[in-house]
Amino acid sequence: MSRELRIIIWIAILIGAGFVLHLLSAVLLPFVIGITIAYFFDPVADKLERIGCSRTIATSIILLGFFMGAAGIVVLIFPLLQDQVSGAVKLVPAIIDRLQVLITPVMQELREDFTPETIADLKKAAGNYAGTMFKWLSEFITQVWSGGLAVINLISLILITPLVAFYQLRDWDDIVAKVDGWLPRDYADTIREQVKKIDATLAGFVRGQASVCLVLAVIYAVGLSLAGLKAGLLIGIAAGALAVIPYIGAAVSFIIGVGLAVAQFQQDWVSILMVAGVFVIGQTLESYFLTPKLVGGRVGLSPIWIIFAMLAGGALFGLTGVLIALPVAAIAGVLVRFALDQYMDSDLYHGEARDNREDK
């Protein structure tokens, strides 16, 4: 079998696998989360094995502690979040009033500068854009609901995720060994080398970025609560989660947090600046300490590539696609760099220049 035919076969397999995943995207969420949990805790299970625990006992200890801890956090935080949500909702009218105060002078100037016909056209255009935006937002909410938050899917998420995580974590080493046995012998060493790079990239991003998001969530939640923001805990947790999206997450968190602060504190600029200062401190810590220390330079992912991956994943696979977008982007980055190295070392790149050097 020629090399070109092998490449074509592998490309066909990848395309077929992607098509199947697209068809099954609605039921993949609990499996994706379960496998992610298993991957995240595999080093911990390996350490417990080295001190004498069997793999099953190590897996049971890890997952029992993880899910009990997660359930405890939810039980403790959920009532607080309910109060936070109600407090944030109560601030919405104040935000609207504040916007009206800011917009009214601008609207008066527009009335003076534009003719009645121009204002009517602007109102019509605004109505059309508002209708389009509302339609898009409705479709997006419907897609997210049907893709990940429907009652049946939520139940399956709660019941299936622990099972998937348990069996994946318990059998992780056996699965890796079995897959290694399936590798084509001629390319096994090359594939293993690239898989090691992918593992380093994923470990650097998944474990590192999760730690960054957790630390930022604590910093924002504590800082905003101490600053007196009514929805400080809610905004802090959301800001920590959004930190996974470069630039956009920070900008959205800052705008929402400061907007709520302006609505709550009105003319108390000291409190408003304190809220803004919390976000500035958080972003400074993330840029100069947290991300370099916890993530480091092992990932090699451009922020633009991360944003594109999340948008593309959401468009193709819904909520599941957003969750798997970053790991897939990290894997794609490793494979693209490998392909570029192969291309730069090939006759396709060097062309006649290599042939002339070899002849000499």
PyMOL commands that set and color helices and strands:
alter all, ss='L'
color gray80, all
select helices_A, chain A and resi 3-23+25-27+29-50+55-113+116-149+151-170+172-182+185-226+232-242+248-265+269-295+303-317+319-344+347-350+352-359
alter helices_A, ss='H'
color red, helices_A
deselect
rebuild
show_as cartoon
